[in-house]
């Protein structure tokens, strides 16, 4: 009876709406990854193991009260920045980028840690100073954002740097950053784009040029976009059916179980399936904003709102990338793409949203 009571108590912190939406998307992802991999037993088993691990992490995080999560923001952020510095000094170089830290037992990307550490740190900082927020606090927040952003940009990893930069900006916005500052920053950013072009690496410039004209290099830089857009367009209204997509089954779509899994889905399930997939992701985002609106503390509101908008950004960037309206930046489709690190990080965030939703009595830190 005690074990049963303990299990029921743990499961009571799982928000039912978020849980149903997550399970629906994961179920779809299993089917699509199975098709995209040619029913590879190793790929399917690996994906199921990643899902099991990520769901376990989500359950654990859902049972951690938000006031305890707030306390780990500072040490987690500090550890993440130290690891990023270690990457810059001793990191492993792969494909011309120094992003990985080899610990002997496992090699991992510390930048993944910052996807959660930065929002936790900023949310803790702003809640701590909630009663006396001034301009200086937003300057400190911007500095806390700039440090990991610049370290990741230096690796170079423009895609991850932009995603983490967006995450920090969202939190500053939800914390009350002035619209005058946002508009001024937007104008300054737009004016600096011509100068920023000269600081981009050659492969990054090629990605932008390829977006403007993929046909200029159809067998090279433009191949990904050309094949993915052909796949999505050939799906038509209702798609070709599960495992009947020619672009995927005949190996035309690159990275079809990871970054370009949306192209496989679009070809097999068509416009109707794509609309359903987008609706499920939007429902997940909407639920997150509902949780944020009902959160009893600033920390909970900031975390739930920021994580929800992060999810939307990842979905928008991946779908835009695959459909040819954004440059290819290597961003996976949330809850759909194969990959353990990204899935665990994402469901960690969902677990935090569940914690905010189900722990109503919170202590301010």
Secondary structure, 3 states (H helix, E strand, C coil): CHHHHHHHHHHCCCCHHHHHHHHHHHHHHHHHHHHHCCCCHHHHHHHHHHHHHHHHHHHHHHCCCHHHHHHHHHHHHHHHHHHHHHHHHHCEEECCEEEEEECCCCEECHHHHHHHHHHHHHHHHHHHCHHHCCHHHHHHHHHHHHHHHHHHHCCCCHHHHHHHHHHHHHHHHHCCCCHHHHHHHHHHHHHHHHHHHCCCCHHHHHHHHHHHCHHHHCCCCCHHHHHHHHHHHHCCCCCCCCCCCHHHHCCCCCCCCCCCHHHHHHHHHHHHHHHHHHHHHHHHHHHHHHHHHHCCCHHHHHHHHHHHHHHHHHHHHHHHHHCCCCCCCCCCCCCCCCCHHHHHHHHHHHHHHHHHHHCCCCCCC
